[in-house]
Each structure stands twice: as C-alpha cells, then as structure tokens.
C-alpha cells in the first residue's frame, strides 16, 4: 500500500490514503527533502543484481509509470522496436550471468527479448506469467560479462515484424546460475508453513498510525495515543467480526513504533513508546484465539528526519538494511512465537531495486520464531523474492466488483478449486495466496472531526467475495478504518458482524 499512488490509485495508505509506503498524491510536487536513490552499477557476483528500468537511459517515448521520489516504478510507453533501456555496469570478474526480464505485456503479439553487453547478445521469447500480469521472463542462455565497465541494453520486438505491441518493464536481473540455484534452495529451506491463514478464514487489517485521527476532537500525541488505546474493547470488537488474525500497522507514513524498541531509538530517539502496545494487543487477542501479524514499512518519504537518519537515500544500502534487520529482528525476538507474521510493504517498489540480501532480511524477520510467516508486497507486479511465505495480494480484489485474481478466482489458473490456497506456478509458486483489500475505500482515517467512510460493499456482497476467495483456499485480509482511540469504525464493524452471520448460516 502506498501514499505514493500511481494515477489509477487514490491518495491512500502505503499502498493507500496516501499509498502504503512513501506517499505523494500524483500530480503534486515531490517533497523537497526527497532525492533519488542512485545505484552504484557494481555487479555483486553473490547476489541477484537488479537493473531498475527507472535508472536506465531511456529511449524517446518511454517514461516512468508514476513519478514518485525514490521509488522505482515501471517504464511505460514501450510500443516500438527501436526503443531500448541501457545501463552502465561495473563487473569485478568475467563470468556468465543468467538474465531475467521483469516485464508486463498490456497488448499485442508474441515478443522476443534481447539483452546485449559488449559483444555478447542473448535473445529469447517473452514468457508470460500464468496469471497474465507481470512476468519474470528468463532468457534461454546466460550472458557472458567481461571484466570492467560495460553497457547492458534491453530490446523488445514482436516476433513478426510490424505488429503493434505495448509493454511495461520494471527491471533486468543478472545473477550467476550457481548463485541463483543456491538462493532458491535456501529460500525453500527458510519457507514457513502459512496454511494456518486459510484455516483462520479471514483477517482484518488496521492502519493505526501517528496520523490516524480520532472520531472527534484534537488528536493526541503518538505516545499518549498509545497509552490511551483501549485494547480490551479493540480485541472484543475484532472477536465479534469472526476474524482469525489481525494485521496491525506499525511504521507507515512516519517511522514510529508503539513499543520500546531499542534498535529504533538508537537510529532516531523519541520514535517509540513507553507502553508496549503490541504486547498488550497480543495478550488480549490471544485470550480470544486470534493471532497478530505486524505491518511494517521500510522508510516513508513523508518522514524526512527518519529518511536521513536511516540512510534511505544512500547509494550503499548497507546502513539502511542493517538498521532494518536490527529493528525487525528485535521485534521478532521480543514477541517470539506470539508474533504470527510480518506484512512488509513496497517489497517491489522500495526494497527490490536496491538488490538487497533477501536471505538476511528473511532471517531477521524470523528471529524468535522460524515458523513466522513473511510477505514482501508486490502490488500488481511480479514477486520481489522467493524469500517469503505468502503473497500479500494487495488490490487483487478490484473496486466495485467481486472480481478476484484475474476475474476467475483461480489466480490465473495457479490456485486449485478446493485446494489449500498455495500457488502452483509462476513467480509466486509455493506462496500462500491472500487478497488484501479495503472495506471502505480508504486505508487510513485521516480526516479530523469526521465519521469514517462507510463500507463499499453490502454484507451480502462481502460474504459472496469471501466465499469466492475460500473456494480456492485464498485468505481475505480486510482493511477496516479505526479511530485513534482504538475503536473500529462502527458502520464497518456492524457490516462485518452481519457478514459473519451470513457466512455462519452455510
């Protein structure tokens, strides 16, 4: 979810009331404190190296899908064979690298993808993902890279010359085949069992942040709001909805955390709370048989002090990810097996282009419990990494309709009717399927002295959508608006209670 929404997305959460992640309303100026992340171009033989389309030299007619500060979106407007993307890289030692192109075809015929570097060139057919969205399309042969600096160029062309086509490109990946295979094996070894999620029937998500407004009157300071949060009422209300787990936002548009986390305080003092609200929520939910998953965002651009302190804009992301691992790891160790999972936002648009050590991030997220489930949100795009356990599923349910996962409910044929909800093919193969969507049309209650927006679907419509998801084993995660005191928006609460009653009659 992001406050940095592309044109088709409203000002919303970090995909959201502002998009869920960094946030700017498209059409508004990028905040003055923000600056682009500039990659070094150095190829790491031990990692998957991401050449972001947003960082390439782009041919005429190509442009970013949405111009949002340090995020790295797709390049769009690719409709001609003479267009290309070009990167300059620095290779430490000559070697052969497997190549993947992260590409989405919006229309047109069969395509060929060609990647060149120096005198080497590899061409292969574009292979669509089964779900018909973005693909991580592999080239048939490795690309030999000589030592030193080189230009890498991507070309796209229809197999039959002259045919019209249109594509969007996110990135080109370069990885040594032995490294790719070893990382795959490690990702499978670290993968946690997320099959408890469909057994929980559905989860509810709440964006309770520094910016969440009360129903009326002036907002409290963040630490005071954490002290005043009525945990017992909140847990009772959640239990009344029939939800089996809660996804609760910690860091979102600003970097704060409602517990005394030392690692965060070391980076930027004053951003935690004396009350351990997370521990209190866990205890209250546990009494009612409900699990807790935490939502966390890497570093929103609405918070320039945090962005500077944590190294968000630095070319070398080591400091950024060291801080991330320290914070996330401490939280995991603090709550142990009582913390069921992590919902990390902007996995594609904020983590991926930095070529992170995904293995280290997954391990940090599972400190205190190797069975804790993890996702890195990809929104409409392909998977950021195999080092995760479930598919976040943001906006797979579209506004105004109960269409789910390419309209047929089966995630493009990769979910089995009556199955356990694990995706069977494509970039998300093996992950537990979920669908995260807004109940009211907003992710966060941001307006003071106003009632939260009403539900967009009737209880009967929501019940039918949940049935459709359950038919393929996918797990609904329903974002509901909440006030600063921890009270769930009354109209939405009543609607989900009625939905629960309708489902119980089956």
Secondary structure, 3 states (H helix, E strand, C coil): CCECCCCCCCCEEECEECCECCECCCCCCCCCCCCCCCCCCEECCCCCEEEEHHHCEECCCCEECCCCCCCCCCEEEECCCCCEEEEEEEECCCEEEEEEEEEEEEEECCEEEEEEECCEEEEEECCCCCCCCCEEEECCCCEEECCEEEEEEEEEEECCCCCCEEEEEEEEEEECHHHHHHHHHHHHHHCCCCCHHHHCCEEEEECCCCCCCCCCCCCCCHHHHHHHCCHHHHHHHHHHHCCCEEEEECCCCCCCCCCCCHHHHHHCCCCCCCCCHHHHHHHHHHHCCCEEEEEECCCCCCCHHHHHHHCCCCCCCHHHHHHHHHHHHHHHHHHHHHEEEEEECCHHHHHHHHCCCHHHHHHHHCCCCCCCEEEECCCCCCCCCCCCCEECCECCECCCCCCECCCCCCCCCCCCCCCCCECCCCCCCCCEEEEEEECCCCCCCCCCCCCCCCCCCCHHHHHHHHHHHHCCCCEEEEEECECCCCCECHHHHHHHHHHHHHHHCC
